[in-house]
Amino acid sequence: MIEEISACDDQLARDLEEIEKIIFGTAWPSKTIRQKINDRDFKYWVYKKDRKIIAYLGIQFTNEFIEVLGIGVIENYRKKGYGSELMTELVNYFNDAPYRKILLEVRESNNNAKNLYANYGFKQISKRKNYYKNEDADVYLKEKIYV
Ligand SMILES: CC(C)(COP(=O)(O)OP(=O)(O)OC[C@H]1O[C@@H](n2cnc3c(N)ncnc32)[C@H](O)[C@@H]1OP(=O)(O)O)[C@@H](O)C(=O)NCCC(=O)NCCS
C-alpha cells in the first residue's frame, strides 16, 4: 500500500536513501532527506510490501512548481503497476495543490519512464544537453488546465 510521507524520522530517511541507492546508484544523504521532508521542501510517497519499501516517488517544491526528484520501483516489482499507482498519487495531489506545473528530467534513452510520464499527460518541452554525465535529459512538463 502507498503511504504519503510528510514527516520523516532517522530510520525512514535511511530507508529512502537505501532505495534510491539501489535503484539509481546515488542518493541524497539521509540527513538531507529527513531535513528537507520535515521542512516541507520535499515530499515522498512510498509503496510498502510486508513493511518494506519497494517503490517510491519524491518531489521538491520550488516557488512556482513541483519538480519530480525521482520515481523508482525495485527491479523485481516492475511492470506490475506500482509506478503508475505512485504517479496517480502525485497527480491527485497536484490537482488540489496551489502549483500550476510539474517538471521533471529524464534520460533521453529511458523509454520506460517516458512512456509512464506520457500516460499521465506530461509533454516533452525541451532538452538539457549533457545533463547526465554522458547523456542528454529530456525535460517534461505537466500543466494544470483551467476550464
Ligand atoms: C520507470 C518505472 C518507475 C516504471 O515503474 P513500473 O512500476 O514498472 O511501471 P508500471 O508497471 O506502472 O507501468 C507504467 C507504464 O510505464 C511504461 N513502462 C514501464 N515499464 C516498461 C517497459 N519495460 N517497456 C515499455 N514501457 C514500460 C508503460 O507505459 C507502462 O504502461 P502500460 O503497461 O500501460 O504500457 C520503473 O521502470 C523504474 O523504476 N525504472 C528505473 C528507475 C527510473 O528509470 N526512474 C525514472 C527516472 S527518475
The ligand as a Gaussian input file, in Angstrom:
#p B3LYP/6-31G(d) Opt

LIG

0 1
 C       10.020000       3.775000     -14.803000
 C        9.492000       2.887000     -13.665000
 C        9.354000       3.744000     -12.394000
 C        8.113000       2.351000     -14.076000
 O        7.571000       1.650000     -12.959000
 P        6.668000       0.350000     -13.156000
 O        6.079000       0.008000     -11.850000
 O        7.462000      -0.692000     -13.855000
 O        5.557000       0.941000     -14.147000
 P        4.094000       0.350000     -14.401000
 O        4.079000      -1.132000     -14.247000
 O        3.135000       1.144000     -13.612000
 O        3.944000       0.705000     -15.927000
 C        3.554000       2.020000     -16.252000
 C        3.887000       2.399000     -17.663000
 O        5.292000       2.609000     -17.786000
 C        5.719000       2.211000     -19.069000
 N        6.660000       1.090000     -18.902000
 C        7.063000       0.546000     -17.738000
 N        7.926000      -0.470000     -17.992000
 C        8.054000      -0.540000     -19.334000
 C        8.806000      -1.399000     -20.210000
 N        9.613000      -2.380000     -19.735000
 N        8.704000      -1.155000     -21.526000
 C        7.924000      -0.176000     -22.019000
 N        7.167000       0.657000     -21.229000
 C        7.248000       0.460000     -19.918000
 C        4.476000       1.787000     -19.824000
 O        3.943000       2.920000     -20.477000
 C        3.567000       1.341000     -18.707000
 O        2.220000       1.452000     -19.024000
 P        1.489000       0.266000     -19.822000
 O        1.801000      -1.007000     -19.071000
 O        0.051000       0.686000     -19.763000
 O        2.059000       0.283000     -21.184000
 C       10.435000       1.659000     -13.412000
 O       10.697000       1.031000     -14.650000
 C       11.767000       2.005000     -12.758000
 O       11.869000       2.058000     -11.524000
 N       12.815000       2.254000     -13.564000
 C       14.146000       2.553000     -13.013000
 C       14.185000       3.926000     -12.397000
 C       13.858000       5.012000     -13.408000
 O       14.320000       4.989000     -14.540000
 N       13.053000       6.006000     -12.971000
 C       12.633000       7.115000     -13.829000
 C       13.620000       8.199000     -13.895000
 S       13.514000       9.245000     -12.463000

